[in-house]
Amino acid sequence: RRANELTTTASIPTSWWRSFNRYHWYIFTVASLAWLFDCLDQQVFNLSRDGAVEDLLVNKAKATEFAAYTTSFFLIGWATGGLIFGALGDRFGRARVLMISLLIYSICTGLSAFAGSFAGFCAILFFTGLGVGGVFGLSVALVADSVPDRTRAPALGLLQSLSSWGNIVAGLTGMAIGLLAARSLLPWGLRAWQTMFLVGAAPAFIFVFVLMGVPEPPK
């Protein structure tokens, strides 16, 4: 009877997160925040794109048409960054290249606020997309290489779910900046879209310094 009880107890599955130690939680938290900031950056672009293009184009009537072109530059950079930084992560380490990817897109997001022409805006967006694409792939690889095998699928599912908070934060930020702009309370004479890009760049840039202390997974 005692042997049967032990067998039954051993066969009861435990929650996957109970097998996480401090290192696993640290890596998972870092990767989740990287994804959150990535999604925040995407939504900042979506919310700011039209206003930026309208200000940068001489022919305002074509703003809607040309806004779609900026999305193309962003997405092409995103796909290219996923390929390039994914390969670099295999060679030089996930955490190290993740830090570089995050640094690229945070700086370029900030630079978007100071674009002086439509062509310059598109070029900056391409490089922003490079960093965004790198962060998405490398964050997943970092978690997959670090957590216990049986927890990989649920951990990556939760990583994906938590990224939605980046979209929510971006939406709330856009609402707040819109209210300030309506009351002419934005600092330094900035427009709403410029403020959005600067605010979107700040948390990602600060987070780069956190990534400096992330150890590479043993795998």
Biotite code that builds the C-alpha atoms (Angstrom):
import biotite.structure as struc

atoms = struc.array([
    struc.Atom([0.000, 0.000, 0.000], chain_id="A", res_id=1, res_name="ARG", atom_name="CA", element="C"),
    struc.Atom([2.821, 2.390, 0.882], chain_id="A", res_id=2, res_name="ARG", atom_name="CA", element="C"),
    struc.Atom([4.505, 1.713, -2.462], chain_id="A", res_id=3, res_name="ALA", atom_name="CA", element="C"),
    struc.Atom([1.239, 2.445, -4.291], chain_id="A", res_id=4, res_name="ASN", atom_name="CA", element="C"),
    struc.Atom([0.863, 5.765, -2.456], chain_id="A", res_id=5, res_name="GLU", atom_name="CA", element="C"),
    struc.Atom([4.404, 6.785, -3.373], chain_id="A", res_id=6, res_name="LEU", atom_name="CA", element="C"),
    struc.Atom([3.826, 5.836, -6.996], chain_id="A", res_id=7, res_name="THR", atom_name="CA", element="C"),
    struc.Atom([0.566, 7.802, -7.131], chain_id="A", res_id=8, res_name="THR", atom_name="CA", element="C"),
    struc.Atom([2.179, 10.856, -5.542], chain_id="A", res_id=9, res_name="THR", atom_name="CA", element="C"),
    struc.Atom([5.122, 10.749, -7.934], chain_id="A", res_id=10, res_name="ALA", atom_name="CA", element="C"),
    struc.Atom([2.808, 10.566, -10.925], chain_id="A", res_id=11, res_name="SER", atom_name="CA", element="C"),
    struc.Atom([0.900, 13.749, -10.030], chain_id="A", res_id=12, res_name="ILE", atom_name="CA", element="C"),
    struc.Atom([2.205, 16.500, -12.314], chain_id="A", res_id=13, res_name="PRO", atom_name="CA", element="C"),
    struc.Atom([3.434, 19.651, -10.591], chain_id="A", res_id=14, res_name="THR", atom_name="CA", element="C"),
    struc.Atom([2.916, 23.142, -11.964], chain_id="A", res_id=15, res_name="SER", atom_name="CA", element="C"),
    struc.Atom([5.592, 23.907, -14.530], chain_id="A", res_id=16, res_name="TRP", atom_name="CA", element="C"),
    struc.Atom([6.721, 27.121, -12.843], chain_id="A", res_id=17, res_name="TRP", atom_name="CA", element="C"),
    struc.Atom([7.568, 25.258, -9.622], chain_id="A", res_id=18, res_name="ARG", atom_name="CA", element="C"),
    struc.Atom([10.629, 23.835, -11.335], chain_id="A", res_id=19, res_name="SER", atom_name="CA", element="C"),
    struc.Atom([11.983, 27.348, -11.966], chain_id="A", res_id=20, res_name="PHE", atom_name="CA", element="C"),
    struc.Atom([14.880, 28.470, -9.804], chain_id="A", res_id=21, res_name="ASN", atom_name="CA", element="C"),
    struc.Atom([16.084, 32.040, -9.360], chain_id="A", res_id=22, res_name="ARG", atom_name="CA", element="C"),
    struc.Atom([18.165, 31.904, -12.542], chain_id="A", res_id=23, res_name="TYR", atom_name="CA", element="C"),
    struc.Atom([15.221, 30.681, -14.632], chain_id="A", res_id=24, res_name="HIS", atom_name="CA", element="C"),
    struc.Atom([12.947, 33.439, -13.308], chain_id="A", res_id=25, res_name="TRP", atom_name="CA", element="C"),
    struc.Atom([15.613, 36.038, -13.954], chain_id="A", res_id=26, res_name="TYR", atom_name="CA", element="C"),
    struc.Atom([16.049, 34.993, -17.581], chain_id="A", res_id=27, res_name="ILE", atom_name="CA", element="C"),
    struc.Atom([12.303, 34.704, -18.123], chain_id="A", res_id=28, res_name="PHE", atom_name="CA", element="C"),
    struc.Atom([11.673, 38.164, -16.655], chain_id="A", res_id=29, res_name="THR", atom_name="CA", element="C"),
    struc.Atom([14.408, 39.752, -18.753], chain_id="A", res_id=30, res_name="VAL", atom_name="CA", element="C"),
    struc.Atom([13.112, 38.145, -21.956], chain_id="A", res_id=31, res_name="ALA", atom_name="CA", element="C"),
    struc.Atom([9.509, 39.102, -21.148], chain_id="A", res_id=32, res_name="SER", atom_name="CA", element="C"),
    struc.Atom([10.466, 42.740, -20.586], chain_id="A", res_id=33, res_name="LEU", atom_name="CA", element="C"),
    struc.Atom([12.441, 42.760, -23.847], chain_id="A", res_id=34, res_name="ALA", atom_name="CA", element="C"),
    struc.Atom([9.331, 41.524, -25.687], chain_id="A", res_id=35, res_name="TRP", atom_name="CA", element="C"),
    struc.Atom([7.148, 44.027, -23.852], chain_id="A", res_id=36, res_name="LEU", atom_name="CA", element="C"),
    struc.Atom([9.347, 46.920, -24.959], chain_id="A", res_id=37, res_name="PHE", atom_name="CA", element="C"),
    struc.Atom([9.418, 45.498, -28.482], chain_id="A", res_id=38, res_name="ASP", atom_name="CA", element="C"),
    struc.Atom([5.617, 45.511, -28.663], chain_id="A", res_id=39, res_name="CYS", atom_name="CA", element="C"),
    struc.Atom([5.517, 48.968, -27.116], chain_id="A", res_id=40, res_name="LEU", atom_name="CA", element="C"),
    struc.Atom([7.864, 50.203, -29.822], chain_id="A", res_id=41, res_name="ASP", atom_name="CA", element="C"),
    struc.Atom([5.691, 48.741, -32.580], chain_id="A", res_id=42, res_name="GLN", atom_name="CA", element="C"),
    struc.Atom([2.575, 50.419, -31.245], chain_id="A", res_id=43, res_name="GLN", atom_name="CA", element="C"),
    struc.Atom([4.410, 53.722, -30.805], chain_id="A", res_id=44, res_name="VAL", atom_name="CA", element="C"),
    struc.Atom([5.208, 53.533, -34.519], chain_id="A", res_id=45, res_name="PHE", atom_name="CA", element="C"),
    struc.Atom([1.599, 52.671, -35.418], chain_id="A", res_id=46, res_name="ASN", atom_name="CA", element="C"),
    struc.Atom([0.246, 55.566, -33.356], chain_id="A", res_id=47, res_name="LEU", atom_name="CA", element="C"),
    struc.Atom([2.844, 58.105, -34.520], chain_id="A", res_id=48, res_name="SER", atom_name="CA", element="C"),
    struc.Atom([3.303, 57.188, -38.175], chain_id="A", res_id=49, res_name="ARG", atom_name="CA", element="C"),
    struc.Atom([0.516, 59.281, -39.716], chain_id="A", res_id=50, res_name="ASP", atom_name="CA", element="C"),
    struc.Atom([1.377, 62.436, -37.820], chain_id="A", res_id=51, res_name="GLY", atom_name="CA", element="C"),
    struc.Atom([5.059, 62.102, -38.674], chain_id="A", res_id=52, res_name="ALA", atom_name="CA", element="C"),
    struc.Atom([4.454, 61.556, -42.389], chain_id="A", res_id=53, res_name="VAL", atom_name="CA", element="C"),
    struc.Atom([2.021, 64.457, -42.576], chain_id="A", res_id=54, res_name="GLU", atom_name="CA", element="C"),
    struc.Atom([4.598, 66.802, -41.052], chain_id="A", res_id=55, res_name="ASP", atom_name="CA", element="C"),
    struc.Atom([7.510, 65.530, -43.143], chain_id="A", res_id=56, res_name="LEU", atom_name="CA", element="C"),
    struc.Atom([5.806, 65.538, -46.551], chain_id="A", res_id=57, res_name="LEU", atom_name="CA", element="C"),
    struc.Atom([5.542, 68.695, -48.592], chain_id="A", res_id=58, res_name="VAL", atom_name="CA", element="C"),
    struc.Atom([2.456, 67.341, -50.360], chain_id="A", res_id=59, res_name="ASN", atom_name="CA", element="C"),
    struc.Atom([0.106, 66.729, -47.412], chain_id="A", res_id=60, res_name="LYS", atom_name="CA", element="C"),
    struc.Atom([-2.533, 65.191, -49.692], chain_id="A", res_id=61, res_name="ALA", atom_name="CA", element="C"),
    struc.Atom([-0.383, 62.089, -50.149], chain_id="A", res_id=62, res_name="LYS", atom_name="CA", element="C"),
    struc.Atom([0.234, 61.510, -46.436], chain_id="A", res_id=63, res_name="ALA", atom_name="CA", element="C"),
    struc.Atom([-2.041, 58.462, -46.215], chain_id="A", res_id=64, res_name="THR", atom_name="CA", element="C"),
    struc.Atom([-0.428, 56.811, -49.247], chain_id="A", res_id=65, res_name="GLU", atom_name="CA", element="C"),
    struc.Atom([3.122, 57.436, -48.093], chain_id="A", res_id=66, res_name="PHE", atom_name="CA", element="C"),
    struc.Atom([2.374, 56.323, -44.525], chain_id="A", res_id=67, res_name="ALA", atom_name="CA", element="C"),
    struc.Atom([1.928, 52.800, -45.890], chain_id="A", res_id=68, res_name="ALA", atom_name="CA", element="C"),
    struc.Atom([5.423, 52.955, -47.389], chain_id="A", res_id=69, res_name="TYR", atom_name="CA", element="C"),
    struc.Atom([6.922, 53.649, -43.974], chain_id="A", res_id=70, res_name="THR", atom_name="CA", element="C"),
    struc.Atom([5.354, 50.441, -42.687], chain_id="A", res_id=71, res_name="THR", atom_name="CA", element="C"),
    struc.Atom([7.033, 48.543, -45.513], chain_id="A", res_id=72, res_name="SER", atom_name="CA", element="C"),
    struc.Atom([10.462, 49.867, -44.513], chain_id="A", res_id=73, res_name="PHE", atom_name="CA", element="C"),
    struc.Atom([9.806, 48.931, -40.888], chain_id="A", res_id=74, res_name="PHE", atom_name="CA", element="C"),
    struc.Atom([8.693, 45.377, -41.745], chain_id="A", res_id=75, res_name="LEU", atom_name="CA", element="C"),
    struc.Atom([11.550, 44.752, -44.180], chain_id="A", res_id=76, res_name="ILE", atom_name="CA", element="C"),
    struc.Atom([13.980, 45.791, -41.461], chain_id="A", res_id=77, res_name="GLY", atom_name="CA", element="C"),
    struc.Atom([12.162, 43.551, -38.995], chain_id="A", res_id=78, res_name="TRP", atom_name="CA", element="C"),
    struc.Atom([12.512, 40.470, -41.213], chain_id="A", res_id=79, res_name="ALA", atom_name="CA", element="C"),
    struc.Atom([16.142, 41.246, -42.014], chain_id="A", res_id=80, res_name="THR", atom_name="CA", element="C"),
    struc.Atom([16.989, 41.787, -38.340], chain_id="A", res_id=81, res_name="GLY", atom_name="CA", element="C"),
    struc.Atom([15.461, 38.464, -37.378], chain_id="A", res_id=82, res_name="GLY", atom_name="CA", element="C"),
    struc.Atom([17.710, 36.658, -39.855], chain_id="A", res_id=83, res_name="LEU", atom_name="CA", element="C"),
    struc.Atom([20.907, 38.578, -39.126], chain_id="A", res_id=84, res_name="ILE", atom_name="CA", element="C"),
    struc.Atom([20.744, 38.815, -35.351], chain_id="A", res_id=85, res_name="PHE", atom_name="CA", element="C"),
    struc.Atom([19.436, 35.274, -35.006], chain_id="A", res_id=86, res_name="GLY", atom_name="CA", element="C"),
    struc.Atom([22.567, 33.984, -36.732], chain_id="A", res_id=87, res_name="ALA", atom_name="CA", element="C"),
    struc.Atom([24.795, 36.314, -34.707], chain_id="A", res_id=88, res_name="LEU", atom_name="CA", element="C"),
    struc.Atom([23.138, 35.074, -31.517], chain_id="A", res_id=89, res_name="GLY", atom_name="CA", element="C"),
    struc.Atom([24.081, 31.497, -32.428], chain_id="A", res_id=90, res_name="ASP", atom_name="CA", element="C"),
    struc.Atom([27.688, 32.524, -32.876], chain_id="A", res_id=91, res_name="ARG", atom_name="CA", element="C"),
    struc.Atom([28.313, 35.147, -30.191], chain_id="A", res_id=92, res_name="PHE", atom_name="CA", element="C"),
    struc.Atom([25.674, 34.462, -27.533], chain_id="A", res_id=93, res_name="GLY", atom_name="CA", element="C"),
    struc.Atom([21.966, 35.146, -27.096], chain_id="A", res_id=94, res_name="ARG", atom_name="CA", element="C"),
    struc.Atom([22.179, 37.678, -24.275], chain_id="A", res_id=95, res_name="ALA", atom_name="CA", element="C"),
    struc.Atom([25.009, 39.695, -25.830], chain_id="A", res_id=96, res_name="ARG", atom_name="CA", element="C"),
    struc.Atom([23.361, 40.070, -29.228], chain_id="A", res_id=97, res_name="VAL", atom_name="CA", element="C"),
    struc.Atom([19.972, 40.682, -27.585], chain_id="A", res_id=98, res_name="LEU", atom_name="CA", element="C"),
    struc.Atom([21.514, 43.662, -25.805], chain_id="A", res_id=99, res_name="MET", atom_name="CA", element="C"),
    struc.Atom([22.866, 45.014, -29.096], chain_id="A", res_id=100, res_name="ILE", atom_name="CA", element="C"),
    struc.Atom([19.490, 44.547, -30.826], chain_id="A", res_id=101, res_name="SER", atom_name="CA", element="C"),
    struc.Atom([17.694, 46.370, -28.048], chain_id="A", res_id=102, res_name="LEU", atom_name="CA", element="C"),
    struc.Atom([20.227, 49.181, -28.133], chain_id="A", res_id=103, res_name="LEU", atom_name="CA", element="C"),
    struc.Atom([19.779, 49.600, -31.899], chain_id="A", res_id=104, res_name="ILE", atom_name="CA", element="C"),
    struc.Atom([16.020, 49.884, -31.845], chain_id="A", res_id=105, res_name="TYR", atom_name="CA", element="C"),
    struc.Atom([15.879, 52.080, -28.740], chain_id="A", res_id=106, res_name="SER", atom_name="CA", element="C"),
    struc.Atom([18.335, 54.596, -30.212], chain_id="A", res_id=107, res_name="ILE", atom_name="CA", element="C"),
    struc.Atom([16.658, 54.541, -33.622], chain_id="A", res_id=108, res_name="CYS", atom_name="CA", element="C"),
    struc.Atom([13.222, 54.980, -32.076], chain_id="A", res_id=109, res_name="THR", atom_name="CA", element="C"),
    struc.Atom([14.500, 58.110, -30.367], chain_id="A", res_id=110, res_name="GLY", atom_name="CA", element="C"),
    struc.Atom([16.115, 59.332, -33.580], chain_id="A", res_id=111, res_name="LEU", atom_name="CA", element="C"),
    struc.Atom([12.774, 58.985, -35.383], chain_id="A", res_id=112, res_name="SER", atom_name="CA", element="C"),
    struc.Atom([11.578, 62.009, -33.427], chain_id="A", res_id=113, res_name="ALA", atom_name="CA", element="C"),
    struc.Atom([14.236, 64.153, -35.095], chain_id="A", res_id=114, res_name="PHE", atom_name="CA", element="C"),
    struc.Atom([13.830, 62.989, -38.701], chain_id="A", res_id=115, res_name="ALA", atom_name="CA", element="C"),
    struc.Atom([14.041, 65.980, -41.017], chain_id="A", res_id=116, res_name="GLY", atom_name="CA", element="C"),
    struc.Atom([12.690, 64.370, -44.173], chain_id="A", res_id=117, res_name="SER", atom_name="CA", element="C"),
    struc.Atom([10.471, 61.527, -45.303], chain_id="A", res_id=118, res_name="PHE", atom_name="CA", element="C"),
    struc.Atom([13.444, 59.603, -46.744], chain_id="A", res_id=119, res_name="ALA", atom_name="CA", element="C"),
    struc.Atom([15.380, 59.991, -43.508], chain_id="A", res_id=120, res_name="GLY", atom_name="CA", element="C"),
    struc.Atom([12.356, 58.822, -41.530], chain_id="A", res_id=121, res_name="PHE", atom_name="CA", element="C"),
    struc.Atom([12.087, 55.663, -43.641], chain_id="A", res_id=122, res_name="CYS", atom_name="CA", element="C"),
    struc.Atom([15.816, 54.935, -43.253], chain_id="A", res_id=123, res_name="ALA", atom_name="CA", element="C"),
    struc.Atom([15.591, 55.241, -39.473], chain_id="A", res_id=124, res_name="ILE", atom_name="CA", element="C"),
    struc.Atom([12.538, 52.980, -39.440], chain_id="A", res_id=125, res_name="LEU", atom_name="CA", element="C"),
    struc.Atom([14.443, 50.311, -41.348], chain_id="A", res_id=126, res_name="PHE", atom_name="CA", element="C"),
    struc.Atom([17.162, 50.239, -38.697], chain_id="A", res_id=127, res_name="PHE", atom_name="CA", element="C"),
    struc.Atom([14.546, 50.306, -35.949], chain_id="A", res_id=128, res_name="THR", atom_name="CA", element="C"),
    struc.Atom([13.010, 47.241, -37.549], chain_id="A", res_id=129, res_name="GLY", atom_name="CA", element="C"),
    struc.Atom([16.398, 45.519, -37.580], chain_id="A", res_id=130, res_name="LEU", atom_name="CA", element="C"),
    struc.Atom([16.586, 45.786, -33.813], chain_id="A", res_id=131, res_name="GLY", atom_name="CA", element="C"),
    struc.Atom([12.965, 44.814, -33.253], chain_id="A", res_id=132, res_name="VAL", atom_name="CA", element="C"),
    struc.Atom([13.332, 41.665, -35.351], chain_id="A", res_id=133, res_name="GLY", atom_name="CA", element="C"),
    struc.Atom([16.475, 40.691, -33.488], chain_id="A", res_id=134, res_name="GLY", atom_name="CA", element="C"),
    struc.Atom([14.870, 41.068, -30.071], chain_id="A", res_id=135, res_name="VAL", atom_name="CA", element="C"),
    struc.Atom([11.872, 38.907, -30.928], chain_id="A", res_id=136, res_name="PHE", atom_name="CA", element="C"),
    struc.Atom([13.910, 35.903, -32.034], chain_id="A", res_id=137, res_name="GLY", atom_name="CA", element="C"),
    struc.Atom([16.678, 36.193, -29.460], chain_id="A", res_id=138, res_name="LEU", atom_name="CA", element="C"),
    struc.Atom([14.327, 36.540, -26.484], chain_id="A", res_id=139, res_name="SER", atom_name="CA", element="C"),
    struc.Atom([12.603, 33.293, -27.442], chain_id="A", res_id=140, res_name="VAL", atom_name="CA", element="C"),
    struc.Atom([15.915, 31.513, -27.982], chain_id="A", res_id=141, res_name="ALA", atom_name="CA", element="C"),
    struc.Atom([17.257, 32.784, -24.652], chain_id="A", res_id=142, res_name="LEU", atom_name="CA", element="C"),
    struc.Atom([14.285, 31.368, -22.741], chain_id="A", res_id=143, res_name="VAL", atom_name="CA", element="C"),
    struc.Atom([14.250, 28.113, -24.715], chain_id="A", res_id=144, res_name="ALA", atom_name="CA", element="C"),
    struc.Atom([17.944, 27.530, -24.007], chain_id="A", res_id=145, res_name="ASP", atom_name="CA", element="C"),
    struc.Atom([17.715, 28.416, -20.314], chain_id="A", res_id=146, res_name="SER", atom_name="CA", element="C"),
    struc.Atom([14.598, 26.820, -18.791], chain_id="A", res_id=147, res_name="VAL", atom_name="CA", element="C"),
    struc.Atom([14.061, 23.095, -18.073], chain_id="A", res_id=148, res_name="PRO", atom_name="CA", element="C"),
    struc.Atom([12.882, 21.112, -21.081], chain_id="A", res_id=149, res_name="ASP", atom_name="CA", element="C"),
    struc.Atom([9.387, 20.317, -19.817], chain_id="A", res_id=150, res_name="ARG", atom_name="CA", element="C"),
    struc.Atom([8.677, 23.981, -19.039], chain_id="A", res_id=151, res_name="THR", atom_name="CA", element="C"),
    struc.Atom([9.751, 25.330, -22.423], chain_id="A", res_id=152, res_name="ARG", atom_name="CA", element="C"),
    struc.Atom([6.344, 25.310, -24.151], chain_id="A", res_id=153, res_name="ALA", atom_name="CA", element="C"),
    struc.Atom([4.291, 26.926, -21.342], chain_id="A", res_id=154, res_name="PRO", atom_name="CA", element="C"),
    struc.Atom([7.075, 29.416, -20.577], chain_id="A", res_id=155, res_name="ALA", atom_name="CA", element="C"),
    struc.Atom([7.204, 30.581, -24.192], chain_id="A", res_id=156, res_name="LEU", atom_name="CA", element="C"),
    struc.Atom([3.402, 30.757, -24.293], chain_id="A", res_id=157, res_name="GLY", atom_name="CA", element="C"),
    struc.Atom([3.382, 33.013, -21.243], chain_id="A", res_id=158, res_name="LEU", atom_name="CA", element="C"),
    struc.Atom([6.193, 35.078, -22.763], chain_id="A", res_id=159, res_name="LEU", atom_name="CA", element="C"),
    struc.Atom([3.981, 35.686, -25.793], chain_id="A", res_id=160, res_name="GLN", atom_name="CA", element="C"),
    struc.Atom([0.980, 36.579, -23.636], chain_id="A", res_id=161, res_name="SER", atom_name="CA", element="C"),
    struc.Atom([2.870, 39.059, -21.455], chain_id="A", res_id=162, res_name="LEU", atom_name="CA", element="C"),
    struc.Atom([4.013, 40.967, -24.526], chain_id="A", res_id=163, res_name="SER", atom_name="CA", element="C"),
    struc.Atom([0.486, 42.335, -24.900], chain_id="A", res_id=164, res_name="SER", atom_name="CA", element="C"),
    struc.Atom([1.208, 44.644, -21.973], chain_id="A", res_id=165, res_name="TRP", atom_name="CA", element="C"),
    struc.Atom([3.557, 46.550, -24.262], chain_id="A", res_id=166, res_name="GLY", atom_name="CA", element="C"),
    struc.Atom([0.621, 47.280, -26.569], chain_id="A", res_id=167, res_name="ASN", atom_name="CA", element="C"),
    struc.Atom([-1.518, 48.395, -23.621], chain_id="A", res_id=168, res_name="ILE", atom_name="CA", element="C"),
    struc.Atom([1.182, 50.683, -22.234], chain_id="A", res_id=169, res_name="VAL", atom_name="CA", element="C"),
    struc.Atom([1.706, 52.233, -25.674], chain_id="A", res_id=170, res_name="ALA", atom_name="CA", element="C"),
    struc.Atom([-2.026, 52.869, -26.041], chain_id="A", res_id=171, res_name="GLY", atom_name="CA", element="C"),
    struc.Atom([-2.271, 54.527, -22.624], chain_id="A", res_id=172, res_name="LEU", atom_name="CA", element="C"),
    struc.Atom([0.837, 56.582, -23.376], chain_id="A", res_id=173, res_name="THR", atom_name="CA", element="C"),
    struc.Atom([-0.668, 57.741, -26.657], chain_id="A", res_id=174, res_name="GLY", atom_name="CA", element="C"),
    struc.Atom([-3.853, 58.809, -24.870], chain_id="A", res_id=175, res_name="MET", atom_name="CA", element="C"),
    struc.Atom([-1.894, 60.753, -22.256], chain_id="A", res_id=176, res_name="ALA", atom_name="CA", element="C"),
    struc.Atom([0.293, 62.505, -24.821], chain_id="A", res_id=177, res_name="ILE", atom_name="CA", element="C"),
    struc.Atom([-2.780, 63.313, -26.924], chain_id="A", res_id=178, res_name="GLY", atom_name="CA", element="C"),
    struc.Atom([-4.395, 65.024, -23.936], chain_id="A", res_id=179, res_name="LEU", atom_name="CA", element="C"),
    struc.Atom([-1.228, 67.024, -23.242], chain_id="A", res_id=180, res_name="LEU", atom_name="CA", element="C"),
    struc.Atom([-0.955, 68.021, -26.901], chain_id="A", res_id=181, res_name="ALA", atom_name="CA", element="C"),
    struc.Atom([-4.577, 69.199, -26.935], chain_id="A", res_id=182, res_name="ALA", atom_name="CA", element="C"),
    struc.Atom([-3.748, 71.502, -24.037], chain_id="A", res_id=183, res_name="ARG", atom_name="CA", element="C"),
    struc.Atom([-0.425, 72.641, -25.579], chain_id="A", res_id=184, res_name="SER", atom_name="CA", element="C"),
    struc.Atom([1.476, 71.183, -22.616], chain_id="A", res_id=185, res_name="LEU", atom_name="CA", element="C"),
    struc.Atom([4.123, 69.176, -24.491], chain_id="A", res_id=186, res_name="LEU", atom_name="CA", element="C"),
    struc.Atom([7.673, 70.285, -23.580], chain_id="A", res_id=187, res_name="PRO", atom_name="CA", element="C"),
    struc.Atom([10.198, 72.045, -25.826], chain_id="A", res_id=188, res_name="TRP", atom_name="CA", element="C"),
    struc.Atom([7.665, 72.669, -28.565], chain_id="A", res_id=189, res_name="GLY", atom_name="CA", element="C"),
    struc.Atom([7.577, 68.992, -29.548], chain_id="A", res_id=190, res_name="LEU", atom_name="CA", element="C"),
    struc.Atom([4.733, 67.568, -31.578], chain_id="A", res_id=191, res_name="ARG", atom_name="CA", element="C"),
    struc.Atom([2.727, 64.602, -30.314], chain_id="A", res_id=192, res_name="ALA", atom_name="CA", element="C"),
    struc.Atom([4.396, 62.084, -32.647], chain_id="A", res_id=193, res_name="TRP", atom_name="CA", element="C"),
    struc.Atom([7.870, 63.259, -31.650], chain_id="A", res_id=194, res_name="GLN", atom_name="CA", element="C"),
    struc.Atom([7.036, 62.924, -27.972], chain_id="A", res_id=195, res_name="THR", atom_name="CA", element="C"),
    struc.Atom([5.699, 59.416, -28.560], chain_id="A", res_id=196, res_name="MET", atom_name="CA", element="C"),
    struc.Atom([8.943, 58.281, -30.184], chain_id="A", res_id=197, res_name="PHE", atom_name="CA", element="C"),
    struc.Atom([11.051, 59.759, -27.383], chain_id="A", res_id=198, res_name="LEU", atom_name="CA", element="C"),
    struc.Atom([8.918, 58.202, -24.651], chain_id="A", res_id=199, res_name="VAL", atom_name="CA", element="C"),
    struc.Atom([8.960, 54.851, -26.475], chain_id="A", res_id=200, res_name="GLY", atom_name="CA", element="C"),
    struc.Atom([12.754, 54.873, -26.670], chain_id="A", res_id=201, res_name="ALA", atom_name="CA", element="C"),
    struc.Atom([13.427, 55.645, -23.010], chain_id="A", res_id=202, res_name="ALA", atom_name="CA", element="C"),
    struc.Atom([12.489, 52.363, -21.231], chain_id="A", res_id=203, res_name="PRO", atom_name="CA", element="C"),
    struc.Atom([14.206, 50.193, -23.834], chain_id="A", res_id=204, res_name="ALA", atom_name="CA", element="C"),
    struc.Atom([17.398, 52.250, -23.606], chain_id="A", res_id=205, res_name="PHE", atom_name="CA", element="C"),
    struc.Atom([17.440, 52.009, -19.810], chain_id="A", res_id=206, res_name="ILE", atom_name="CA", element="C"),
    struc.Atom([16.810, 48.260, -19.997], chain_id="A", res_id=207, res_name="PHE", atom_name="CA", element="C"),
    struc.Atom([19.991, 47.792, -22.052], chain_id="A", res_id=208, res_name="VAL", atom_name="CA", element="C"),
    struc.Atom([21.996, 48.262, -18.845], chain_id="A", res_id=209, res_name="PHE", atom_name="CA", element="C"),
    struc.Atom([20.042, 45.423, -17.196], chain_id="A", res_id=210, res_name="VAL", atom_name="CA", element="C"),
    struc.Atom([20.984, 43.101, -20.046], chain_id="A", res_id=211, res_name="LEU", atom_name="CA", element="C"),
    struc.Atom([24.682, 43.682, -19.381], chain_id="A", res_id=212, res_name="MET", atom_name="CA", element="C"),
    struc.Atom([24.440, 41.371, -16.381], chain_id="A", res_id=213, res_name="GLY", atom_name="CA", element="C"),
    struc.Atom([22.499, 38.563, -18.064], chain_id="A", res_id=214, res_name="VAL", atom_name="CA", element="C"),
    struc.Atom([24.558, 35.327, -18.235], chain_id="A", res_id=215, res_name="PRO", atom_name="CA", element="C"),
    struc.Atom([24.594, 33.236, -21.363], chain_id="A", res_id=216, res_name="GLU", atom_name="CA", element="C"),
    struc.Atom([22.653, 29.955, -21.080], chain_id="A", res_id=217, res_name="PRO", atom_name="CA", element="C"),
    struc.Atom([24.891, 26.892, -20.612], chain_id="A", res_id=218, res_name="PRO", atom_name="CA", element="C"),
    struc.Atom([23.557, 25.346, -23.841], chain_id="A", res_id=219, res_name="LYS", atom_name="CA", element="C"),
])
